[in-house]
Amino acid sequence: MPVTTFAAPILPGKTEVWKQAVQEMTGSRKSEHEESRRRMGITREIASLQSTPQGDCVVVCLEADDPDAIIARILTSDFPFDRWFSETILKGVHGIGGPGGPPPPNQVFVDWEA
């Protein structure tokens, strides 16, 4: 299954908003989150908070049939959870979306597997 990874910088002052949104995704919105990911064809999603001297970022790993298309699909989805995720997390926490659209796919340099 194809995988993509990326780091999404958190806008200044938005780390607690991200943490609260993740609590919702794993709590009160868990079933909506799971349904969204199934509909998007995501088989695995990992999001880790990384603190750096330049600020916080979220390191994401997505496993899906077309992982590089996932962000664009979420940004244009009409499903209520996807709209919430897009507005709260992608746009609100990371500044992803709007007129610039989703970021371009990463360029993989090393992909080793035993």
Buried (B, 14 or more C-beta within 10 A) or exposed (E): EEBBBBEBBBBEEBBEBBEEBBEBBEEEBEEBBBBBBEEBBBBEBEBEEEEEEEBBBBEBBBBBEEBBBBBBBBBEBEBEBBEBBBEBBBBBBBBBBEEEEBEEEEEEEEEEEE
